[in-house]
Each structure stands twice: as C-alpha cells, then as structure tokens.
C-alpha cells in the first residue's frame, strides 16, 4: 500500500545532516520535537522529508587516530539504535530500491555517510580498508574524503591541501567496487579533479555551493561544477549562511577571531573530556552568530539556480547541513521548512527541475553507483 502523502508530493532527499552528534553527546530523543536541533522525526515528516543522509563525523579537534574510529563506530551505533527503536518511522536504507520502498510506506529512509576519511582512524592500508569494509557492511553509502583537515587520503579545501594520495586512490577504487559514492565537499579542488579522473557516475558534493556567488574555498568553481555534471554527479546546495553570502562569511570569521582566547581556555579546561569540551565550544560558537545578518531563503534559490545553469538540471540536489550549522537562512529554520524551499524554487524553475533538485537527482546517482559497482 502506498502512503497517501506519496501520491502528490515529490521525494525530498537531503544529502547531509549532522544530528547524530546530538544523539551521542546530548542524548536527544529524535522521536519527539526538539528545540535544540534542526532535525527530529516529527518535523521531518512535517517537511515531507523522504530520505536523509546522516553524517558520521569525528571532529579532528577532539578525536584522532584510534579515537576517531571509535567515535565513528559510536555514531553509527547511535543511528542504528534510533532505527531499531522506531522501525515504523525510520528505516536504514542501502539502495535506491529501499529508499523508494520506505518512502512509499511513509517511513524516512536513513542512509549513512562518513564525513572525513580521518574517521577511519590511522593505521596501514590493510587496516583502513578493513574499517571501510566494515562501514559498507553496515550501510555506508558515501565517503566524504576530507573535512576541514587534510588527511592520509586527500587534501582539504580549507587548509590548502593537495590531491589524492596513493592510499586515497585505493580507497576511491574500493568505493567504486562497492557502489559507494565519493563526496568531494570539503575537498580541495585538486582532490576533486583527481576523483573525476578515476571514476564516473559516483561523485557528489553533499553540501557545497557555487564559488561564483560566494567566493570561499568550501564552494565549488564553475569548471568543477560543469565536470561533475558531465560525469553524472550531483552537487547539493548547503544552507550555511557563510557559504551563501560573503558578507556573512566575513562577519563569522571576524567573530571567531575575537573569541580565540576563550576557545583556548575551553581547550585547556576540558582537554580530558571531549564531550564536555564540544558542548562548551558549541555554546561559545552560538554567541558568534548573534550579530551575523540572516541570509534570505532567496539566496539559497540563487545558488541552486546557478548550479542548475552551470552543472545541469540533472546535477543539483540539496544538502542542508542541518545540525552542522548554527545559523540558518530566514525561512529555512529546520527540516519542516522544505515546502517553503519547494515553493520558492517553483517560482524560478520548471516543476520537473524542482523535483530533481528536491530529491530525484540524488536518488538517481545512488542508483547509478549501484549499477557501476
């Protein structure tokens, strides 16, 4: 039986949400409406969300080497526990067919992504590949090569890293064999080009915007957008104001510099208590957003319109970065707001293109990766 909400509604498929950190560190109950997160199951349903990539992210400021791998496993276990407690509302999905089945049953399809390959921990090639294989067996569907830190696999955008290493090339080939998408958000331009030279049909940028509209390293230049589109990949627009508007980015950077001393004090005070340190840093970071101008929803639409024009209408999706960002655009306060985005997009783009952006393009590339494997 097909759930009634599926008949007329497009699939909304978000490529990036960081709420699993709140599961681990603050014990939030996603079955209930929350005040301190962007995501929970009631609001996901209200927003028409049909599929969600949940990011496993081991913050390298707190977790390195073996500790990073333990953190990755902790986050995976937390997500699996939610699915086990609420099987009527959330289902772990490993394929496009399972996404469609969950959506038709009125359940949210939950997919696993790894944000930053440093989350595989340190060690030799055999150990890294074994850990990657373990995550694949537990449903890993995309591998983000880097976060803001370059690592043993690849160079990052923020720290000016290089491209893929020899180990990185081996892991990318392993992704290809297993049908796992390679995510180049956070990666350096060189890394992205190296990936494009190795694989076809399996590349995404799970939460990145257009550098032509907001010139920051985390966004993608037009030549990369075109190349990803030509190879059948998908670029998913990020809701973070600092990646939407250069003025917001500059104000946030200024505020972070102003609180650098307080950050160092927190690091020293909680050096042996990572969870407490992260919570203290989160509260401090919230203060840095107070005087940052809210970016309008229309700015998200402008980025998506640019991505469609440059990469192609088949090559654009959404990657909200909810719960990985502290400030959202006006009108996109949480996962319940996706209908507002749909209406705003419908004023600029044809219905078929809007449906692709909201979810069908990302669903296609998941299925495409399966066929390549």
C-alpha positions, 0 to 999 in steps of 0.5 A, spaced: 500 500 500 502 506 498 502 512 503 497 517 501 502 523 502 506 519 496 501 520 491 502 528 490 508 530 493 515 529 490 521 525 494 525 530 498 532 527 499 537 531 503 544 529 502 547 531 509 545 532 516 549 532 522 544 530 528 547 524 530 552 528 534 546 530 538 544 523 539 551 521 542 553 527 546 546 530 548 542 524 548 536 527 544 530 523 543 529 524 535 522 521 536 519 527 539 520 535 537 526 538 539 528 545 540 535 544 540 536 541 533 534 542 526 532 535 525 527 530 529 522 525 526 516 529 527 518 535 523 521 531 518 515 528 516 512 535 517 517 537 511 515 531 507 522 529 508 523 522 504 530 520 505 536 523 509 543 522 509 546 522 516 553 524 517 558 520 521 563 525 523 569 525 528 571 532 529 579 532 528 579 537 534 577 532 539 578 525 536 584 522 532 587 516 530 584 510 534 579 515 537 576 517 531 574 510 529 571 509 535 567 515 535 565 513 528 563 506 530 559 510 536 555 514 531 553 509 527 551 505 533 547 511 535 543 511 528 542 504 528 539 504 535 534 510 533 532 505 527 531 499 531 527 503 536 522 506 531 522 501 525 515 504 523 518 511 522 525 510 520 528 505 516 536 504 514 536 504 507 542 501 502 539 502 495 535 506 491 530 500 491 529 501 499 529 508 499 523 508 494 520 502 498 520 506 505 518 512 502 512 509 499 510 506 506 511 513 509 517 511 513 524 516 512 529 512 509 536 513 513 542 512 509 549 513 512 555 517 510 562 518 513 564 525 513 572 525 513 576 519 511 580 521 518 574 517 521 577 511 519 582 512 524 590 511 522 593 505 521 596 501 514 592 500 508 590 493 510 587 496 516 583 502 513 580 498 508 578 493 513 574 499 517 571 501 510 569 494 509 566 494 515 562 501 514 559 498 507 557 492 511 553 496 515 550 501 510 555 506 508 553 509 502 558 515 501 565 517 503 566 524 504 574 524 503 576 530 507 573 535 512 576 541 514 583 537 515 587 534 510 588 527 511 592 520 509 587 520 503 586 527 500 587 534 501 582 539 504 579 545 501 580 549 507 587 548 509 590 548 502 591 541 501 593 537 495 590 531 491 589 524 492 594 520 495 596 513 493 592 510 499 586 515 497 586 512 490 585 505 493 580 507 497 576 511 491 577 504 487 574 500 493 568 505 493 567 504 486 567 496 487 562 497 492 557 502 489 559 507 494 559 514 492 565 519 493 563 526 496 568 531 494 565 537 499 570 539 503 575 537 498 580 541 495 579 542 488 585 538 486 582 532 490 576 533 486 579 533 479 583 527 481 576 523 483 573 525 476 579 522 473 578 515 476 571 514 476 564 516 473 557 516 475 559 516 483 561 523 485 557 528 489 558 534 493 553 533 499 553 540 501 557 545 497 555 551 493 557 555 487 564 559 488 561 564 483 556 567 488 560 566 494 567 566 493 570 561 499 574 555 498 568 550 501 564 552 494 565 549 488 568 553 481 564 553 475 569 548 471 568 543 477 561 544 477 560 543 469 565 536 470 561 533 475 555 534 471 558 531 465 560 525 469 553 524 472 554 527 479 550 531 483 552 537 487 547 539 493 546 546 495 548 547 503 544 552 507 550 555 511 549 562 511 557 563 510 557 559 504 551 563 501 553 570 502 560 573 503 558 578 507 556 573 512 562 569 511 566 575 513 562 577 519 563 569 522 570 569 521 571 576 524 567 573 530 571 567 531 577 571 531 575 575 537 573 569 541 580 565 540 582 566 547 576 563 550 576 557 545 583 556 548 581 556 555 575 551 553 581 547 550 585 547 556 579 546 561 576 540 558 582 537 554 580 530 558 573 530 556 571 531 549 564 531 550 564 536 555 569 540 551 564 540 544 558 542 548 562 548 551 565 550 544 558 549 541 555 554 546 561 559 545 560 558 537 552 560 538 554 567 541 558 568 534 552 568 530 548 573 534 550 579 530 551 575 523 545 578 518 540 572 516 541 570 509 534 570 505 531 563 503 532 567 496 539 566 496 539 559 497 534 559 490 540 563 487 545 558 488 541 552 486 539 556 480 546 557 478 548 550 479 542 548 475 545 553 469 552 551 470 552 543 472 545 541 469 538 540 471 540 533 472 546 535 477 543 539 483 540 536 489 540 539 496 544 538 502 542 542 508 547 541 513 542 541 518 545 540 525 552 542 522 550 549 522 548 554 527 545 559 523 540 558 518 537 562 512 530 566 514 525 561 512 529 555 512 529 554 520 529 546 520 527 540 516 519 542 516 521 548 512 522 544 505 515 546 502 517 553 503 524 551 499 519 547 494 515 553 493 520 558 492 524 554 487 517 553 483 517 560 482 524 560 478 524 553 475 520 548 471 516 543 476 520 537 473 527 541 475 524 542 482 523 535 483 530 533 481 533 538 485 528 536 491 530 529 491 530 525 484 537 527 482 540 524 488 536 518 488 538 517 481 546 517 482 545 512 488 542 508 483 547 509 478 553 507 483 549 501 484 549 499 477 557 501 476 559 497 482 
